[in-house]
Amino acid sequence: MSANEPWRMSVDGEEFEVSEPDGKPGTYHVTWLTGPDPQYGFGFTTHPPVRPGREHLEEAVREFLAQVDPDTGHIE
């Protein structure tokens, strides 16, 4: 897998796609593929700009999901 090729991951029964924008080391976009809005997700940046391990990514996804309103599927 190249540094900028998106990859998928499953967390707590939900599917996500993780991508790294070109020219922005340590910046990640996480799209919630199985959520009510397939374009919805979040982004984050690591400091220093390194690729986070799977455990760190899962923690970030769980923090995101904990903020989502179950009625709307979005962070209110």
Distance bins in CASP14 RR format, pairs under 12 A and 6 or more apart:
PFRMAT RR
TARGET T0000
AUTHOR 0000-0000-0000
RMODE 2
METHOD distances of the structure
MODEL  1
1 7 1 0 0 1 0 0 0 0 0 0 0
1 8 0 0 0 0 0 1 0 0 0 0 0
1 18 0 0 0 0 0 1 0 0 0 0 0
1 19 0 0 0 0 0 1 0 0 0 0 0
1 20 0 0 0 0 0 1 0 0 0 0 0
1 51 0 0 0 0 0 1 0 0 0 0 0
2 19 0 0 0 0 0 1 0 0 0 0 0
2 20 0 0 0 0 1 0 0 0 0 0 0
2 22 0 0 0 0 0 1 0 0 0 0 0
2 51 0 0 0 0 0 1 0 0 0 0 0
3 18 0 0 0 0 0 1 0 0 0 0 0
3 19 0 0 0 0 0 1 0 0 0 0 0
3 20 1 0 0 1 0 0 0 0 0 0 0
3 21 0 0 0 0 0 1 0 0 0 0 0
3 22 0 0 0 0 1 0 0 0 0 0 0
3 23 0 0 0 0 1 0 0 0 0 0 0
3 24 0 0 0 0 0 1 0 0 0 0 0
3 25 0 0 0 0 1 0 0 0 0 0 0
3 26 0 0 0 0 1 0 0 0 0 0 0
3 27 0 0 0 0 0 1 0 0 0 0 0
3 28 0 0 0 0 0 1 0 0 0 0 0
3 49 0 0 0 0 0 1 0 0 0 0 0
3 50 0 0 0 0 0 1 0 0 0 0 0
3 51 1 0 0 1 0 0 0 0 0 0 0
4 18 0 0 0 0 0 1 0 0 0 0 0
4 19 1 0 0 1 0 0 0 0 0 0 0
4 20 1 0 1 0 0 0 0 0 0 0 0
4 21 1 0 0 1 0 0 0 0 0 0 0
4 22 1 0 1 0 0 0 0 0 0 0 0
4 23 0 0 0 0 1 0 0 0 0 0 0
4 24 0 0 0 0 1 0 0 0 0 0 0
4 25 0 0 0 0 0 1 0 0 0 0 0
4 26 0 0 0 0 0 1 0 0 0 0 0
4 27 0 0 0 0 0 1 0 0 0 0 0
4 28 0 0 0 0 0 1 0 0 0 0 0
4 29 0 0 0 0 0 1 0 0 0 0 0
4 51 0 0 0 0 0 1 0 0 0 0 0
5 17 0 0 0 0 0 1 0 0 0 0 0
5 18 0 0 0 0 0 1 0 0 0 0 0
5 19 0 0 0 0 1 0 0 0 0 0 0
5 20 0 0 0 0 1 0 0 0 0 0 0
5 22 0 0 0 0 0 1 0 0 0 0 0
6 16 0 0 0 0 0 1 0 0 0 0 0
6 17 1 0 1 0 0 0 0 0 0 0 0
6 18 1 0 0 1 0 0 0 0 0 0 0
6 19 1 0 1 0 0 0 0 0 0 0 0
6 20 0 0 0 0 1 0 0 0 0 0 0
6 21 0 0 0 0 0 1 0 0 0 0 0
6 28 0 0 0 0 0 1 0 0 0 0 0
6 29 0 0 0 0 1 0 0 0 0 0 0
6 30 0 0 0 0 0 1 0 0 0 0 0
6 31 0 0 0 0 1 0 0 0 0 0 0
6 33 0 0 0 0 0 1 0 0 0 0 0
7 15 0 0 0 0 0 1 0 0 0 0 0
7 16 0 0 0 0 1 0 0 0 0 0 0
7 17 1 0 0 1 0 0 0 0 0 0 0
7 18 1 0 1 0 0 0 0 0 0 0 0
7 19 1 0 0 1 0 0 0 0 0 0 0
7 20 0 0 0 0 1 0 0 0 0 0 0
7 28 0 0 0 0 0 1 0 0 0 0 0
7 29 0 0 0 0 0 1 0 0 0 0 0
7 30 0 0 0 0 0 1 0 0 0 0 0
7 31 0 0 0 0 0 1 0 0 0 0 0
7 33 0 0 0 0 0 1 0 0 0 0 0
7 51 0 0 0 0 0 1 0 0 0 0 0
7 53 0 0 0 0 0 1 0 0 0 0 0
7 54 0 0 0 0 0 1 0 0 0 0 0
7 57 0 0 0 0 1 0 0 0 0 0 0
8 14 0 0 0 0 0 1 0 0 0 0 0
8 15 1 0 0 1 0 0 0 0 0 0 0
8 16 1 0 0 1 0 0 0 0 0 0 0
8 17 1 0 1 0 0 0 0 0 0 0 0
8 18 1 0 0 1 0 0 0 0 0 0 0
8 19 0 0 0 0 0 1 0 0 0 0 0
8 30 0 0 0 0 0 1 0 0 0 0 0
8 31 0 0 0 0 1 0 0 0 0 0 0
8 32 0 0 0 0 0 1 0 0 0 0 0
8 33 1 0 0 1 0 0 0 0 0 0 0
8 34 0 0 0 0 0 1 0 0 0 0 0
8 57 0 0 0 0 0 1 0 0 0 0 0
8 61 0 0 0 0 0 1 0 0 0 0 0
9 15 1 0 0 1 0 0 0 0 0 0 0
9 16 1 0 1 0 0 0 0 0 0 0 0
9 17 0 0 0 0 1 0 0 0 0 0 0
9 18 1 0 0 1 0 0 0 0 0 0 0
9 19 0 0 0 0 0 1 0 0 0 0 0
9 28 0 0 0 0 0 1 0 0 0 0 0
9 30 0 0 0 0 1 0 0 0 0 0 0
9 31 0 0 0 0 0 1 0 0 0 0 0
9 32 0 0 0 0 0 1 0 0 0 0 0
9 33 0 0 0 0 1 0 0 0 0 0 0
9 34 0 0 0 0 0 1 0 0 0 0 0
9 52 0 0 0 0 0 1 0 0 0 0 0
9 53 0 0 0 0 0 1 0 0 0 0 0
9 54 1 0 0 1 0 0 0 0 0 0 0
9 55 0 0 0 0 0 1 0 0 0 0 0
9 56 0 0 0 0 0 1 0 0 0 0 0
9 57 1 0 0 1 0 0 0 0 0 0 0
9 58 1 0 0 1 0 0 0 0 0 0 0
9 60 0 0 0 0 0 1 0 0 0 0 0
9 61 1 0 0 1 0 0 0 0 0 0 0
9 62 0 0 0 0 0 1 0 0 0 0 0
10 16 1 0 0 1 0 0 0 0 0 0 0
10 17 0 0 0 0 0 1 0 0 0 0 0
10 18 0 0 0 0 0 1 0 0 0 0 0
10 32 0 0 0 0 0 1 0 0 0 0 0
10 33 0 0 0 0 1 0 0 0 0 0 0
10 34 0 0 0 0 1 0 0 0 0 0 0
10 54 0 0 0 0 0 1 0 0 0 0 0
10 57 0 0 0 0 0 1 0 0 0 0 0
10 58 0 0 0 0 1 0 0 0 0 0 0
10 61 0 0 0 0 1 0 0 0 0 0 0
11 17 0 0 0 0 0 1 0 0 0 0 0
11 18 0 0 0 0 0 1 0 0 0 0 0
11 30 0 0 0 0 1 0 0 0 0 0 0
11 32 0 0 0 0 1 0 0 0 0 0 0
11 33 0 0 0 0 0 1 0 0 0 0 0
11 34 0 0 0 0 0 1 0 0 0 0 0
11 54 0 0 0 0 1 0 0 0 0 0 0
11 55 0 0 0 0 0 1 0 0 0 0 0
11 56 0 0 0 0 0 1 0 0 0 0 0
11 57 0 0 0 0 1 0 0 0 0 0 0
11 58 1 0 1 0 0 0 0 0 0 0 0
11 59 0 0 0 0 1 0 0 0 0 0 0
11 60 0 0 0 0 1 0 0 0 0 0 0
11 61 1 0 1 0 0 0 0 0 0 0 0
11 62 1 0 0 1 0 0 0 0 0 0 0
11 63 0 0 0 0 0 1 0 0 0 0 0
11 64 0 0 0 0 1 0 0 0 0 0 0
11 65 1 0 0 1 0 0 0 0 0 0 0
11 66 0 0 0 0 0 1 0 0 0 0 0
12 32 0 0 0 0 0 1 0 0 0 0 0
12 34 0 0 0 0 0 1 0 0 0 0 0
12 58 0 0 0 0 1 0 0 0 0 0 0
12 59 0 0 0 0 0 1 0 0 0 0 0
12 61 1 0 0 1 0 0 0 0 0 0 0
12 62 1 0 0 1 0 0 0 0 0 0 0
12 63 0 0 0 0 0 1 0 0 0 0 0
12 64 0 0 0 0 0 1 0 0 0 0 0
12 65 1 0 0 1 0 0 0 0 0 0 0
12 66 0 0 0 0 0 1 0 0 0 0 0
12 68 0 0 0 0 0 1 0 0 0 0 0
13 32 0 0 0 0 0 1 0 0 0 0 0
13 33 0 0 0 0 0 1 0 0 0 0 0
13 34 1 0 0 1 0 0 0 0 0 0 0
13 35 0 0 0 0 0 1 0 0 0 0 0
13 58 0 0 0 0 0 1 0 0 0 0 0
13 61 0 0 0 0 0 1 0 0 0 0 0
13 62 0 0 0 0 0 1 0 0 0 0 0
13 65 0 0 0 0 0 1 0 0 0 0 0
14 30 0 0 0 0 0 1 0 0 0 0 0
14 31 0 0 0 0 0 1 0 0 0 0 0
14 32 1 0 0 1 0 0 0 0 0 0 0
14 33 1 0 0 1 0 0 0 0 0 0 0
14 34 1 0 1 0 0 0 0 0 0 0 0
14 35 1 0 0 1 0 0 0 0 0 0 0
14 36 0 0 0 0 0 1 0 0 0 0 0
14 38 0 0 0 0 0 1 0 0 0 0 0
14 40 0 0 0 0 0 1 0 0 0 0 0
14 41 0 0 0 0 0 1 0 0 0 0 0
14 58 0 0 0 0 0 1 0 0 0 0 0
14 61 1 0 0 1 0 0 0 0 0 0 0
14 62 0 0 0 0 1 0 0 0 0 0 0
14 64 0 0 0 0 1 0 0 0 0 0 0
14 65 1 0 0 1 0 0 0 0 0 0 0
14 68 0 0 0 0 0 1 0 0 0 0 0
14 73 0 0 0 0 0 1 0 0 0 0 0
15 30 0 0 0 0 0 1 0 0 0 0 0
15 31 0 0 0 0 1 0 0 0 0 0 0
15 32 1 0 0 1 0 0 0 0 0 0 0
15 33 1 0 1 0 0 0 0 0 0 0 0
15 34 1 0 1 0 0 0 0 0 0 0 0
15 35 0 0 0 0 1 0 0 0 0 0 0
15 38 0 0 0 0 1 0 0 0 0 0 0
15 41 0 0 0 0 0 1 0 0 0 0 0
15 61 0 0 0 0 0 1 0 0 0 0 0
16 28 0 0 0 0 0 1 0 0 0 0 0
16 29 0 0 0 0 0 1 0 0 0 0 0
16 30 1 0 1 0 0 0 0 0 0 0 0
16 31 1 0 0 1 0 0 0 0 0 0 0
16 32 1 0 1 0 0 0 0 0 0 0 0
16 33 1 0 0 1 0 0 0 0 0 0 0
16 34 0 0 0 0 1 0 0 0 0 0 0
16 35 0 0 0 0 1 0 0 0 0 0 0
16 38 0 0 0 0 0 1 0 0 0 0 0
16 40 0 0 0 0 0 1 0 0 0 0 0
16 41 0 0 0 0 1 0 0 0 0 0 0
16 42 0 0 0 0 1 0 0 0 0 0 0
16 43 0 0 0 0 0 1 0 0 0 0 0
16 54 0 0 0 0 0 1 0 0 0 0 0
16 57 0 0 0 0 1 0 0 0 0 0 0
16 58 0 0 0 0 1 0 0 0 0 0 0
16 60 0 0 0 0 1 0 0 0 0 0 0
16 61 1 0 1 0 0 0 0 0 0 0 0
16 62 0 0 0 0 0 1 0 0 0 0 0
16 64 0 0 0 0 1 0 0 0 0 0 0
16 65 0 0 0 0 1 0 0 0 0 0 0
17 28 0 0 0 0 0 1 0 0 0 0 0
17 29 0 0 0 0 1 0 0 0 0 0 0
17 30 1 0 0 1 0 0 0 0 0 0 0
17 31 1 0 1 0 0 0 0 0 0 0 0
17 32 0 0 0 0 1 0 0 0 0 0 0
17 33 1 0 1 0 0 0 0 0 0 0 0
17 34 0 0 0 0 0 1 0 0 0 0 0
17 35 0 0 0 0 0 1 0 0 0 0 0
17 38 0 0 0 0 1 0 0 0 0 0 0
17 39 0 0 0 0 0 1 0 0 0 0 0
17 40 0 0 0 0 0 1 0 0 0 0 0
17 41 0 0 0 0 1 0 0 0 0 0 0
17 43 0 0 0 0 0 1 0 0 0 0 0
17 57 0 0 0 0 0 1 0 0 0 0 0
17 61 0 0 0 0 0 1 0 0 0 0 0
18 26 0 0 0 0 0 1 0 0 0 0 0
18 27 0 0 0 0 0 1 0 0 0 0 0
18 28 1 0 1 0 0 0 0 0 0 0 0
18 29 1 0 0 1 0 0 0 0 0 0 0
18 30 1 0 1 0 0 0 0 0 0 0 0
18 31 0 0 0 0 1 0 0 0 0 0 0
18 32 0 0 0 0 0 1 0 0 0 0 0
18 33 0 0 0 0 0 1 0 0 0 0 0
18 41 0 0 0 0 0 1 0 0 0 0 0
18 42 0 0 0 0 0 1 0 0 0 0 0
18 43 0 0 0 0 1 0 0 0 0 0 0
18 44 0 0 0 0 0 1 0 0 0 0 0
18 51 0 0 0 0 1 0 0 0 0 0 0
18 52 0 0 0 0 1 0 0 0 0 0 0
18 53 0 0 0 0 0 1 0 0 0 0 0
18 54 0 0 0 0 0 1 0 0 0 0 0
18 56 0 0 0 0 0 1 0 0 0 0 0
18 57 1 0 0 1 0 0 0 0 0 0 0
18 58 0 0 0 0 0 1 0 0 0 0 0
18 60 0 0 0 0 1 0 0 0 0 0 0
18 61 0 0 0 0 1 0 0 0 0 0 0
18 64 0 0 0 0 0 1 0 0 0 0 0
19 26 0 0 0 0 0 1 0 0 0 0 0
19 27 0 0 0 0 1 0 0 0 0 0 0
19 28 1 0 0 1 0 0 0 0 0 0 0
19 29 1 0 1 0 0 0 0 0 0 0 0
19 30 0 0 0 0 1 0 0 0 0 0 0
19 31 1 0 0 1 0 0 0 0 0 0 0
19 33 0 0 0 0 0 1 0 0 0 0 0
19 41 0 0 0 0 0 1 0 0 0 0 0
19 43 0 0 0 0 1 0 0 0 0 0 0
19 57 0 0 0 0 0 1 0 0 0 0 0
20 26 1 0 0 1 0 0 0 0 0 0 0
20 27 1 0 0 1 0 0 0 0 0 0 0
20 28 1 0 1 0 0 0 0 0 0 0 0
20 29 1 0 0 1 0 0 0 0 0 0 0
20 30 0 0 0 0 0 1 0 0 0 0 0
20 43 0 0 0 0 0 1 0 0 0 0 0
20 44 0 0 0 0 0 1 0 0 0 0 0
20 45 0 0 0 0 0 1 0 0 0 0 0
20 46 0 0 0 0 0 1 0 0 0 0 0
20 49 0 0 0 0 1 0 0 0 0 0 0
20 50 0 0 0 0 0 1 0 0 0 0 0
20 51 1 0 0 1 0 0 0 0 0 0 0
20 52 0 0 0 0 0 1 0 0 0 0 0
20 57 0 0 0 0 0 1 0 0 0 0 0
21 27 1 0 1 0 0 0 0 0 0 0 0
21 28 0 0 0 0 1 0 0 0 0 0 0
21 29 1 0 0 1 0 0 0 0 0 0 0
21 43 0 0 0 0 1 0 0 0 0 0 0
21 45 0 0 0 0 0 1 0 0 0 0 0
21 49 0 0 0 0 0 1 0 0 0 0 0
22 29 0 0 0 0 0 1 0 0 0 0 0
23 49 0 0 0 0 0 1 0 0 0 0 0
24 43 0 0 0 0 0 1 0 0 0 0 0
24 44 0 0 0 0 0 1 0 0 0 0 0
24 45 1 0 0 1 0 0 0 0 0 0 0
24 46 0 0 0 0 0 1 0 0 0 0 0
24 49 0 0 0 0 1 0 0 0 0 0 0
25 45 0 0 0 0 1 0 0 0 0 0 0
25 46 0 0 0 0 1 0 0 0 0 0 0
25 47 0 0 0 0 0 1 0 0 0 0 0
25 48 0 0 0 0 1 0 0 0 0 0 0
25 49 1 1 0 0 0 0 0 0 0 0 0
25 50 0 0 0 0 1 0 0 0 0 0 0
25 51 0 0 0 0 1 0 0 0 0 0 0
26 43 0 0 0 0 0 1 0 0 0 0 0
26 44 0 0 0 0 1 0 0 0 0 0 0
26 45 1 0 1 0 0 0 0 0 0 0 0
26 46 1 0 1 0 0 0 0 0 0 0 0
26 47 0 0 0 0 1 0 0 0 0 0 0
26 48 0 0 0 0 1 0 0 0 0 0 0
26 49 1 1 0 0 0 0 0 0 0 0 0
26 50 1 0 0 1 0 0 0 0 0 0 0
26 51 1 0 0 1 0 0 0 0 0 0 0
26 52 0 0 0 0 1 0 0 0 0 0 0
26 53 0 0 0 0 0 1 0 0 0 0 0
26 56 0 0 0 0 0 1 0 0 0 0 0
27 42 0 0 0 0 0 1 0 0 0 0 0
27 43 1 0 0 1 0 0 0 0 0 0 0
27 44 1 0 0 1 0 0 0 0 0 0 0
27 45 1 0 1 0 0 0 0 0 0 0 0
27 46 0 0 0 0 1 0 0 0 0 0 0
27 47 0 0 0 0 0 1 0 0 0 0 0
27 49 1 0 0 1 0 0 0 0 0 0 0
27 50 0 0 0 0 0 1 0 0 0 0 0
27 51 0 0 0 0 0 1 0 0 0 0 0
27 52 0 0 0 0 0 1 0 0 0 0 0
28 41 0 0 0 0 0 1 0 0 0 0 0
28 42 0 0 0 0 1 0 0 0 0 0 0
28 43 1 0 1 0 0 0 0 0 0 0 0
28 44 1 0 1 0 0 0 0 0 0 0 0
28 45 1 0 0 1 0 0 0 0 0 0 0
28 46 1 0 0 1 0 0 0 0 0 0 0
28 49 0 0 0 0 0 1 0 0 0 0 0
28 50 0 0 0 0 0 1 0 0 0 0 0
28 51 0 0 0 0 1 0 0 0 0 0 0
28 52 1 0 0 1 0 0 0 0 0 0 0
28 53 0 0 0 0 0 1 0 0 0 0 0
28 56 0 0 0 0 0 1 0 0 0 0 0
28 57 1 0 0 1 0 0 0 0 0 0 0
28 60 0 0 0 0 1 0 0 0 0 0 0
28 61 0 0 0 0 0 1 0 0 0 0 0
28 64 0 0 0 0 0 1 0 0 0 0 0
29 39 0 0 0 0 0 1 0 0 0 0 0
29 40 0 0 0 0 0 1 0 0 0 0 0
29 41 1 0 0 1 0 0 0 0 0 0 0
29 42 1 0 0 1 0 0 0 0 0 0 0
29 43 1 0 1 0 0 0 0 0 0 0 0
29 44 0 0 0 0 1 0 0 0 0 0 0
29 45 0 0 0 0 0 1 0 0 0 0 0
29 57 0 0 0 0 0 1 0 0 0 0 0
29 60 0 0 0 0 0 1 0 0 0 0 0
29 64 0 0 0 0 0 1 0 0 0 0 0
30 39 0 0 0 0 0 1 0 0 0 0 0
30 40 0 0 0 0 1 0 0 0 0 0 0
30 41 1 0 1 0 0 0 0 0 0 0 0
30 42 1 0 1 0 0 0 0 0 0 0 0
30 43 1 0 1 0 0 0 0 0 0 0 0
30 44 1 0 0 1 0 0 0 0 0 0 0
30 52 0 0 0 0 0 1 0 0 0 0 0
30 56 0 0 0 0 0 1 0 0 0 0 0
30 57 1 0 0 1 0 0 0 0 0 0 0
30 58 0 0 0 0 0 1 0 0 0 0 0
30 59 0 0 0 0 0 1 0 0 0 0 0
30 60 1 0 0 1 0 0 0 0 0 0 0
30 61 1 0 0 1 0 0 0 0 0 0 0
30 62 0 0 0 0 0 1 0 0 0 0 0
30 63 0 0 0 0 0 1 0 0 0 0 0
30 64 1 0 0 1 0 0 0 0 0 0 0
30 65 0 0 0 0 0 1 0 0 0 0 0
31 37 0 0 0 0 1 0 0 0 0 0 0
31 38 1 0 0 1 0 0 0 0 0 0 0
31 39 1 0 0 1 0 0 0 0 0 0 0
31 40 1 0 0 1 0 0 0 0 0 0 0
31 41 1 0 1 0 0 0 0 0 0 0 0
31 42 0 0 0 0 1 0 0 0 0 0 0
31 43 0 0 0 0 1 0 0 0 0 0 0
31 61 0 0 0 0 0 1 0 0 0 0 0
31 64 0 0 0 0 0 1 0 0 0 0 0
32 38 1 0 0 1 0 0 0 0 0 0 0
32 39 0 0 0 0 1 0 0 0 0 0 0
32 40 1 0 1 0 0 0 0 0 0 0 0
32 41 1 0 1 0 0 0 0 0 0 0 0
32 42 0 0 0 0 1 0 0 0 0 0 0
32 43 0 0 0 0 0 1 0 0 0 0 0
32 61 0 0 0 0 1 0 0 0 0 0 0
32 64 1 0 0 1 0 0 0 0 0 0 0
32 65 0 0 0 0 1 0 0 0 0 0 0
32 67 0 0 0 0 0 1 0 0 0 0 0
32 68 0 0 0 0 1 0 0 0 0 0 0
32 73 0 0 0 0 1 0 0 0 0 0 0
32 74 0 0 0 0 1 0 0 0 0 0 0
32 75 0 0 0 0 0 1 0 0 0 0 0
33 39 0 0 0 0 1 0 0 0 0 0 0
33 40 0 0 0 0 1 0 0 0 0 0 0
33 41 0 0 0 0 1 0 0 0 0 0 0
33 61 0 0 0 0 0 1 0 0 0 0 0
34 40 0 0 0 0 0 1 0 0 0 0 0
34 41 0 0 0 0 0 1 0 0 0 0 0
34 61 0 0 0 0 0 1 0 0 0 0 0
34 65 0 0 0 0 0 1 0 0 0 0 0
34 73 0 0 0 0 0 1 0 0 0 0 0
35 41 0 0 0 0 1 0 0 0 0 0 0
35 61 0 0 0 0 0 1 0 0 0 0 0
35 64 0 0 0 0 0 1 0 0 0 0 0
35 65 0 0 0 0 1 0 0 0 0 0 0
35 68 0 0 0 0 1 0 0 0 0 0 0
35 70 0 0 0 0 0 1 0 0 0 0 0
35 72 0 0 0 0 0 1 0 0 0 0 0
35 73 1 0 0 1 0 0 0 0 0 0 0
35 74 0 0 0 0 1 0 0 0 0 0 0
36 68 0 0 0 0 1 0 0 0 0 0 0
36 69 0 0 0 0 0 1 0 0 0 0 0
36 70 0 0 0 0 1 0 0 0 0 0 0
36 71 0 0 0 0 1 0 0 0 0 0 0
36 72 1 0 0 1 0 0 0 0 0 0 0
36 73 1 0 1 0 0 0 0 0 0 0 0
36 74 1 0 0 1 0 0 0 0 0 0 0
37 68 0 0 0 0 0 1 0 0 0 0 0
37 72 0 0 0 0 1 0 0 0 0 0 0
37 73 1 0 0 1 0 0 0 0 0 0 0
37 74 1 0 0 1 0 0 0 0 0 0 0
37 75 0 0 0 0 0 1 0 0 0 0 0
38 73 0 0 0 0 0 1 0 0 0 0 0
39 74 0 0 0 0 0 1 0 0 0 0 0
40 64 0 0 0 0 1 0 0 0 0 0 0
40 65 0 0 0 0 0 1 0 0 0 0 0
40 67 0 0 0 0 0 1 0 0 0 0 0
40 68 0 0 0 0 1 0 0 0 0 0 0
40 69 0 0 0 0 0 1 0 0 0 0 0
40 72 0 0 0 0 0 1 0 0 0 0 0
40 73 1 0 0 1 0 0 0 0 0 0 0
40 74 1 0 0 1 0 0 0 0 0 0 0
40 75 0 0 0 0 1 0 0 0 0 0 0
41 60 0 0 0 0 0 1 0 0 0 0 0
41 61 0 0 0 0 1 0 0 0 0 0 0
41 64 1 0 0 1 0 0 0 0 0 0 0
41 65 0 0 0 0 0 1 0 0 0 0 0
41 67 0 0 0 0 0 1 0 0 0 0 0
41 68 0 0 0 0 1 0 0 0 0 0 0
41 73 0 0 0 0 0 1 0 0 0 0 0
41 74 0 0 0 0 1 0 0 0 0 0 0
41 75 0 0 0 0 1 0 0 0 0 0 0
42 57 0 0 0 0 0 1 0 0 0 0 0
42 60 1 0 0 1 0 0 0 0 0 0 0
42 61 0 0 0 0 1 0 0 0 0 0 0
42 62 0 0 0 0 0 1 0 0 0 0 0
42 63 0 0 0 0 1 0 0 0 0 0 0
42 64 1 0 1 0 0 0 0 0 0 0 0
42 65 0 0 0 0 1 0 0 0 0 0 0
42 66 0 0 0 0 0 1 0 0 0 0 0
42 67 0 0 0 0 1 0 0 0 0 0 0
42 68 0 0 0 0 1 0 0 0 0 0 0
42 74 0 0 0 0 0 1 0 0 0 0 0
42 75 0 0 0 0 1 0 0 0 0 0 0
43 52 0 0 0 0 0 1 0 0 0 0 0
43 57 0 0 0 0 0 1 0 0 0 0 0
43 60 0 0 0 0 1 0 0 0 0 0 0
43 61 0 0 0 0 0 1 0 0 0 0 0
43 63 0 0 0 0 0 1 0 0 0 0 0
43 64 0 0 0 0 1 0 0 0 0 0 0
44 52 0 0 0 0 1 0 0 0 0 0 0
44 56 0 0 0 0 1 0 0 0 0 0 0
44 57 0 0 0 0 1 0 0 0 0 0 0
44 59 0 0 0 0 0 1 0 0 0 0 0
44 60 1 0 1 0 0 0 0 0 0 0 0
44 61 0 0 0 0 0 1 0 0 0 0 0
44 63 0 0 0 0 1 0 0 0 0 0 0
44 64 0 0 0 0 1 0 0 0 0 0 0
45 51 0 0 0 0 0 1 0 0 0 0 0
45 52 0 0 0 0 0 1 0 0 0 0 0
45 60 0 0 0 0 0 1 0 0 0 0 0
46 52 1 0 1 0 0 0 0 0 0 0 0
46 53 0 0 0 0 1 0 0 0 0 0 0
46 56 0 0 0 0 1 0 0 0 0 0 0
46 57 0 0 0 0 0 1 0 0 0 0 0
46 60 0 0 0 0 1 0 0 0 0 0 0
50 56 0 0 0 0 1 0 0 0 0 0 0
51 57 0 0 0 0 1 0 0 0 0 0 0
52 58 0 0 0 0 1 0 0 0 0 0 0
52 59 0 0 0 0 1 0 0 0 0 0 0
52 60 1 0 0 1 0 0 0 0 0 0 0
52 61 0 0 0 0 0 1 0 0 0 0 0
53 59 0 0 0 0 1 0 0 0 0 0 0
53 60 0 0 0 0 0 1 0 0 0 0 0
54 60 0 0 0 0 0 1 0 0 0 0 0
54 61 0 0 0 0 0 1 0 0 0 0 0
55 61 0 0 0 0 0 1 0 0 0 0 0
55 62 0 0 0 0 0 1 0 0 0 0 0
56 62 0 0 0 0 0 1 0 0 0 0 0
56 63 0 0 0 0 0 1 0 0 0 0 0
57 63 0 0 0 0 0 1 0 0 0 0 0
57 64 0 0 0 0 0 1 0 0 0 0 0
58 64 0 0 0 0 0 1 0 0 0 0 0
58 65 0 0 0 0 0 1 0 0 0 0 0
59 65 0 0 0 0 0 1 0 0 0 0 0
59 66 0 0 0 0 0 1 0 0 0 0 0
60 66 0 0 0 0 0 1 0 0 0 0 0
60 67 0 0 0 0 0 1 0 0 0 0 0
61 67 0 0 0 0 0 1 0 0 0 0 0
61 68 0 0 0 0 0 1 0 0 0 0 0
62 68 0 0 0 0 0 1 0 0 0 0 0
63 75 0 0 0 0 0 1 0 0 0 0 0
64 73 0 0 0 0 0 1 0 0 0 0 0
64 74 0 0 0 0 0 1 0 0 0 0 0
64 75 1 0 0 1 0 0 0 0 0 0 0
65 73 0 0 0 0 1 0 0 0 0 0 0
65 74 0 0 0 0 0 1 0 0 0 0 0
65 75 0 0 0 0 1 0 0 0 0 0 0
66 75 0 0 0 0 1 0 0 0 0 0 0
67 73 0 0 0 0 0 1 0 0 0 0 0
67 74 0 0 0 0 1 0 0 0 0 0 0
67 75 1 0 1 0 0 0 0 0 0 0 0
67 76 0 0 0 0 1 0 0 0 0 0 0
68 74 1 0 0 1 0 0 0 0 0 0 0
68 75 1 0 1 0 0 0 0 0 0 0 0
68 76 0 0 0 0 1 0 0 0 0 0 0
69 75 1 0 0 1 0 0 0 0 0 0 0
69 76 1 0 1 0 0 0 0 0 0 0 0
70 76 0 0 0 0 0 1 0 0 0 0 0
END
